[in-house]
Amino acid sequence: MARTRSSSSKLRYLNPAYYLKRPRRLALLFIVFVCCSFFFWDRQTLVREHEVEISKLNDELSKLQHLVEELKSGRVVPDEKFNKAAKEKEVLDDPLDSQRREKVKDAMRHAWGSYVKYAWGHDELQPQSKNGVNSFGGLGATLIDSLDTLYIMGLDEEFQKARGWVASSLDFNKNYDASVFETTIRVVGGLLSAYDLSGDKLFLEKARDIADRLLPAWNTPTGIPYNIINLAHGNPHNPGWAGGDSILADSGTEQVEFIALSQRTGDPKYQQKVENVILELNKTFPDDGLLPIYINPRTGSKSYSTITFGAMGDSFYEYLLKVWVQGNKTESVRHYRKMWETSMNGLLSLVRKTTPSSFTYLCEKMGSSFSDKMDELACFAPGMLALGASGYGPTESQKFMSLAEELAWTCYNFYQSTPTKLAGENYFFHEGQVRLMANTYDLVLIFKV
């Protein structure tokens, strides 16, 4: 009897008469019904809107893919709006700009033609001896580095020839001690650029192959990588002349490429390896944001060594900014921007001016001592400052843009002041003159300071 009474007690909630006798419960039931209806209606609406947006994006993607094929084949594009815009652009296009573009393409054709003729498949062409050399282990560094340029310039025949070499001859299973840094920026970066432009998965597969061979370099107690690794055997180490330490720029200039590789393959391991480096360095990041060029990969401690925006330091600071841009300047990459701004405040402490001509340059520092030396490699700084200025407020933005212009003027004179218009590697600033060091040559520059 108890079980029957319990069952009928539950069934009464399904009887409308039960609620008619209890208006408060009827009102509550009505409110619950309305809320549920709104919830499900809103979800359905969002799903429908999402499907509509996806459909629109797919249509746009199809149009763009069709447009690319039309442009590459040289056929007439059937889109009237596009044709109209193209005609308007032709009218507005400065003839001088067109001439300059053709001159640039001619220069590329000349350089590429010589590489094909004298050094095909080799890493570099020696222009005087006209010999090919494998200074990067025979990975076709020049060829891979040129893929995106060939594609962008519309040099399709040349691009396809290079693609054929990548498909048939590019082999990473080499008993060669490769620079992790150089291989990343030239080979991984070059292959990913070619993939992004062409959509050809051959390039993505090759990028993944070489990246997998580089990954053991990050297997250290701190995650800070060794800078050299054998591509066939996976044995990582650091150069003897670095005293066992890792180099700052070599350890902090793989983030853009490896993050991009994770995004395109869906495999997070590449991004995790390179981002752990930044997290480790951020644990003891100095107040001025300036790091010495040597870091112990086992302990993470910084060795007593030079602080510079030139060789072995330069691109660490560059990549802090670029990863922030690559990450769409979102909160997830905010720490990159914060570290970069801290380093830029430190950069200001290295700014010096010559007298009386006021050439602005970046000096170097070791401990508490400063050296009036600037590498030509530090001439990336004007572009970096200009790129990063937009992330500041108006006052700070103008300050860093002005500094960028001043440094760019100095760098321009590095080149303009020599008879060949080729800059030296290092510049030493002294009262009344600048001394240039280019390999074994020590020259007094022409321009006055």
C-alpha positions in Angstrom: 0.0 0.0 0.0 2.9 2.4 0.8 4.4 1.9 -2.6 1.0 2.5 -4.4 0.5 5.7 -2.4 4.0 6.9 -3.3 3.4 6.2 -6.9 0.1 8.1 -7.0 1.7 11.0 -5.1 4.2 11.4 -7.9 1.6 11.2 -10.6 -0.4 14.0 -9.2 2.2 16.5 -10.4 1.2 15.5 -14.0 -2.5 16.4 -13.3 -3.4 20.0 -14.4 -6.0 20.2 -11.7 -3.2 20.0 -9.1 -1.8 23.4 -10.4 -5.1 25.1 -10.9 -5.7 24.7 -7.2 -2.2 26.1 -6.4 -1.7 29.4 -8.4 1.8 30.0 -7.1 3.1 26.7 -8.3 1.3 27.3 -11.6 3.1 30.6 -12.0 6.5 29.0 -11.1 5.9 26.3 -13.7 5.0 28.9 -16.3 8.2 30.9 -15.6 10.3 27.7 -15.9 8.6 26.9 -19.2 9.3 30.4 -20.6 12.9 30.3 -19.5 13.5 26.9 -21.0 11.8 28.0 -24.3 14.0 31.1 -24.5 17.1 29.1 -23.8 16.5 26.5 -26.5 15.3 29.1 -29.0 18.5 31.2 -28.4 20.7 28.1 -28.9 18.9 27.2 -32.1 19.3 30.8 -33.3 23.0 30.8 -32.6 23.5 27.5 -34.4 21.6 28.8 -37.4 23.6 32.0 -37.5 26.8 30.1 -37.1 25.9 27.8 -40.0 25.1 30.9 -42.1 28.4 32.5 -41.3 30.3 29.2 -42.0 28.5 29.0 -45.4 29.4 32.6 -46.3 33.1 32.0 -45.3 33.2 28.8 -47.4 31.7 30.7 -50.4 34.4 33.4 -49.9 37.1 30.8 -49.7 36.0 29.2 -52.8 35.9 32.5 -54.7 39.4 33.4 -53.5 40.8 29.9 -54.4 39.2 30.3 -57.9 40.6 33.8 -58.1 44.2 32.6 -57.3 44.0 29.9 -60.0 42.7 32.4 -62.5 45.5 34.9 -61.7 48.2 32.2 -61.8 47.0 30.9 -65.2 46.7 34.4 -66.6 43.1 33.9 -67.7 40.6 36.7 -67.5 38.9 36.9 -64.1 35.1 36.7 -64.6 34.3 38.8 -61.5 33.1 42.2 -62.8 33.7 43.9 -59.4 37.3 42.6 -59.4 37.9 43.7 -62.9 36.6 47.1 -62.2 38.8 47.4 -59.1 41.8 46.2 -61.1 41.2 48.7 -63.8 40.9 51.5 -61.2 44.2 50.3 -59.7 45.8 50.3 -63.1 44.8 53.9 -63.5 46.1 54.9 -60.1 49.2 52.8 -60.2 52.3 55.0 -60.4 54.4 54.0 -63.5 57.5 54.5 -61.4 56.2 51.9 -58.9 55.7 49.4 -61.7 59.2 50.0 -63.0 60.7 49.5 -59.5 58.7 46.2 -59.1 60.1 45.0 -62.4 63.6 46.0 -61.4 63.3 44.0 -58.2 62.0 41.0 -60.2 64.9 41.3 -62.6 67.3 41.3 -59.7 65.7 38.1 -58.4 65.8 36.5 -61.8 69.5 37.3 -62.1 70.3 36.0 -58.6 68.1 32.9 -59.0 69.4 32.1 -62.5 73.0 32.2 -61.3 72.1 29.9 -58.3 70.4 27.5 -60.7 73.4 27.5 -63.1 76.3 27.3 -60.7 75.0 26.0 -57.3 71.7 24.1 -57.9 70.7 22.2 -54.7 73.6 23.6 -52.7 73.2 25.8 -49.7 75.0 28.9 -51.1 76.5 30.2 -54.3 80.0 31.7 -54.0 79.7 34.6 -56.6 83.4 35.0 -57.3 84.4 31.4 -57.8 80.9 30.5 -59.1 80.9 27.4 -56.9 78.2 25.9 -54.8 79.0 25.2 -51.1 77.0 23.4 -48.4 77.5 25.7 -45.4 74.2 24.5 -43.8 74.7 20.7 -44.3 73.4 20.5 -47.8 69.8 21.4 -46.9 69.4 23.6 -50.0 69.2 26.7 -47.7 69.1 29.2 -50.6 66.5 27.3 -52.5 64.2 26.8 -49.6 64.6 30.4 -48.5 63.7 31.6 -52.0 60.4 29.6 -52.3 58.1 32.2 -50.9 59.8 35.0 -52.9 59.4 33.0 -56.2 55.8 32.4 -55.5 54.9 36.0 -54.5 56.7 37.3 -57.6 54.7 35.0 -59.8 57.8 33.2 -61.1 55.8 30.0 -61.4 58.2 28.0 -63.6 61.1 28.7 -61.2 58.9 27.9 -58.2 57.8 24.5 -59.7 61.4 23.6 -60.5 62.4 24.3 -56.9 59.4 22.4 -55.7 60.6 19.4 -57.7 64.0 19.5 -56.0 62.3 19.6 -52.5 60.2 16.5 -53.5 63.0 14.4 -54.9 66.2 15.6 -53.3 65.6 17.2 -49.9 66.7 14.7 -47.4 67.2 15.5 -43.7 68.7 12.2 -42.6 72.2 13.6 -42.6 75.1 12.9 -40.2 75.5 16.7 -39.8 75.6 18.9 -36.7 73.1 21.6 -37.6 72.5 24.9 -35.9 69.0 24.7 -34.4 68.5 28.5 -34.9 69.7 28.7 -38.5 67.8 25.6 -39.5 64.7 26.8 -37.9 64.6 30.3 -39.4 65.8 29.2 -42.9 64.4 25.7 -43.4 61.4 25.3 -41.1 60.4 29.0 -41.8 61.0 28.7 -45.6 59.0 25.5 -45.9 56.1 26.9 -43.8 56.0 30.1 -45.9 55.8 28.0 -49.1 53.0 25.9 -47.6 51.0 28.9 -46.5 51.2 30.5 -49.9 50.7 27.4 -52.1 48.7 25.1 -49.9 51.0 22.3 -51.1 51.2 19.7 -48.2 54.6 18.5 -49.4 56.1 21.6 -47.8 54.3 21.1 -44.5 55.4 17.4 -44.4 59.0 18.4 -44.9 58.7 21.2 -42.2 57.4 18.6 -39.8 60.2 16.2 -40.6 63.0 18.6 -39.9 61.3 20.0 -36.8 61.0 16.5 -35.3 64.7 16.1 -35.8 65.4 19.4 -34.0 63.1 18.7 -31.0 65.6 16.7 -28.9 67.6 19.9 -28.5 65.0 21.2 -26.0 65.4 18.1 -23.8 67.3 20.0 -21.0 66.4 20.4 -17.3 65.2 24.0 -17.9 63.8 23.5 -21.4 66.3 26.1 -22.7 67.7 24.3 -25.8 71.1 23.2 -26.9 72.0 25.1 -30.0 73.5 22.3 -32.1 72.0 18.9 -33.0 73.0 16.0 -35.2 70.1 15.6 -37.7 70.6 11.8 -38.1 71.4 10.8 -34.6 69.6 13.5 -32.5 72.6 14.2 -30.3 72.4 17.9 -29.0 75.2 20.0 -27.6 76.5 23.5 -27.5 79.5 24.9 -29.3 82.8 24.5 -27.4 83.6 28.2 -27.7 80.4 29.1 -25.7 81.8 27.2 -22.7 78.8 24.9 -22.6 76.3 27.7 -22.5 73.4 28.3 -24.9 73.2 31.5 -26.8 70.4 33.9 -26.1 69.4 34.7 -29.7 69.8 31.0 -30.7 67.5 29.9 -27.9 64.8 32.5 -28.3 64.4 32.7 -32.0 62.4 29.6 -32.8 59.0 30.6 -31.3 57.4 32.1 -34.5 58.2 29.0 -36.7 57.4 26.3 -34.1 54.1 28.0 -33.0 53.1 28.2 -36.6 53.9 24.6 -37.2 51.7 23.5 -34.2 48.9 25.6 -35.6 49.1 24.0 -39.0 49.6 20.4 -37.9 47.4 20.5 -34.9 50.2 19.0 -32.8 50.9 21.2 -29.7 54.4 19.7 -29.0 56.3 22.2 -31.1 54.6 25.2 -29.5 55.0 23.8 -26.0 58.8 23.3 -26.4 59.5 26.8 -27.6 57.1 28.6 -25.2 58.6 26.9 -22.2 61.8 28.7 -23.0 60.2 32.1 -22.6 58.4 31.0 -19.4 61.7 29.9 -18.0 63.5 33.1 -18.9 60.5 35.1 -17.5 61.0 33.6 -14.1 64.1 35.7 -13.5 63.6 38.4 -16.1 65.7 41.5 -15.0 64.0 44.8 -14.3 65.7 46.4 -17.4 64.8 43.4 -19.6 68.3 43.0 -20.9 69.8 39.6 -20.9 73.4 38.5 -21.4 74.2 36.5 -24.5 75.2 33.3 -22.6 72.7 31.2 -20.6 73.2 27.8 -18.9 70.7 25.3 -20.3 70.9 23.1 -17.2 70.3 25.7 -14.5 68.9 28.7 -16.4 71.5 31.0 -14.8 72.9 33.9 -16.9 76.6 34.0 -17.4 78.7 37.1 -17.1 78.7 38.2 -20.7 77.9 40.9 -23.2 74.4 42.5 -23.3 73.8 43.6 -26.9 71.2 44.1 -29.6 73.8 42.9 -32.1 75.1 39.4 -32.7 73.9 36.6 -30.4 71.3 38.9 -28.7 69.4 40.6 -31.4 66.5 38.3 -32.5 65.5 37.3 -29.0 64.0 40.8 -28.5 62.6 40.8 -32.1 60.7 37.5 -31.5 59.2 38.7 -28.2 57.3 41.3 -30.2 56.6 39.1 -33.2 55.0 36.3 -31.2 52.7 39.0 -29.6 51.7 40.0 -33.2 51.5 36.4 -34.3 49.1 35.7 -31.4 46.8 38.5 -32.5 47.9 40.6 -29.5 45.5 38.6 -27.2 45.8 38.0 -23.5 47.4 34.6 -24.0 50.5 36.3 -25.5 50.4 39.4 -23.3 53.5 38.3 -21.4 55.5 38.5 -24.6 54.5 42.1 -25.0 55.2 42.9 -21.4 58.7 41.4 -21.6 59.3 43.3 -24.8 58.3 46.6 -23.3 60.5 45.9 -20.3 63.4 45.3 -22.7 62.7 48.4 -24.6 63.0 50.5 -21.5 66.4 48.8 -21.0 67.3 49.6 -24.6 66.9 53.3 -23.9 69.7 53.0 -21.4 72.0 51.9 -24.3 71.2 54.8 -26.6 74.1 57.1 -27.3 74.7 60.1 -29.7 77.8 61.1 -31.5 79.0 64.7 -31.3 78.6 67.1 -33.0 76.7 65.3 -35.7 74.3 63.4 -33.4 74.3 60.0 -35.0 72.2 57.8 -32.7 73.5 54.3 -32.0 73.1 51.5 -29.5 76.1 50.7 -27.4 76.9 47.3 -25.7 77.2 46.5 -22.0 79.0 44.1 -19.8 78.4 44.3 -16.1 78.4 48.0 -15.3 80.8 48.9 -18.2 79.6 50.2 -21.6 81.3 49.8 -25.0 80.7 52.3 -27.8 80.2 49.5 -30.4 77.2 48.8 -32.6 76.9 45.7 -34.9 75.3 46.1 -38.3 73.0 43.3 -37.1 71.5 45.7 -34.6 70.0 47.6 -37.6 66.9 45.4 -37.2 66.0 47.6 -34.2 64.5 50.6 -36.1 62.0 48.3 -37.8 61.3 46.5 -34.5 60.6 49.8 -32.7 58.4 51.0 -35.5 56.4 47.8 -35.4 56.0 47.8 -31.7 55.2 51.5 -31.3 51.6 51.0 -32.2 51.1 49.1 -28.9 51.9 52.1 -26.8 49.9 55.2 -26.0 50.4 58.3 -28.2 53.3 59.8 -26.2 55.3 56.6 -25.8 54.5 55.6 -29.4 55.9 58.9 -30.8 59.0 58.6 -28.6 59.9 55.1 -30.0 59.0 56.1 -33.5 61.4 59.0 -33.3 64.1 56.8 -31.9 63.5 54.3 -34.8 64.0 57.1 -37.3 67.2 58.2 -35.7 68.7 54.7 -35.6 67.6 54.1 -39.2 69.4 57.2 -40.3 72.6 55.9 -38.7 72.2 52.5 -40.3 71.6 54.1 -43.7 74.9 55.9 -43.3 76.6 52.6 -42.4 75.9 51.6 -46.0 76.0 54.9 -47.8 79.4 55.9 -46.4 81.3 53.0 -48.1 82.5 52.9 -51.7 80.7 49.6 -52.3 77.5 50.6 -50.4 77.9 47.5 -48.4 78.0 47.9 -44.6 80.6 46.5 -42.3 79.9 44.0 -39.5 80.9 46.2 -36.5 81.2 49.9 -35.9 83.2 51.5 -33.1 82.3 55.1 -32.2 85.1 57.4 -31.1 85.4 61.1 -30.7 85.3 62.5 -34.2 85.3 59.2 -36.1 83.8 55.8 -36.5 85.9 52.7 -37.0 84.5 49.8 -39.1 85.5 46.2 -38.5 84.6 43.9 -41.3 86.1 40.4 -40.8 89.8 41.0 -40.8 89.7 44.5 -42.1 89.9 47.5 -39.8 89.0 50.8 -41.7 88.2 54.4 -40.8 84.9 55.2 -42.2 84.3 58.1 -44.5 81.4 59.8 -42.8 82.1 62.3 -40.1 80.7 62.1 -36.6 
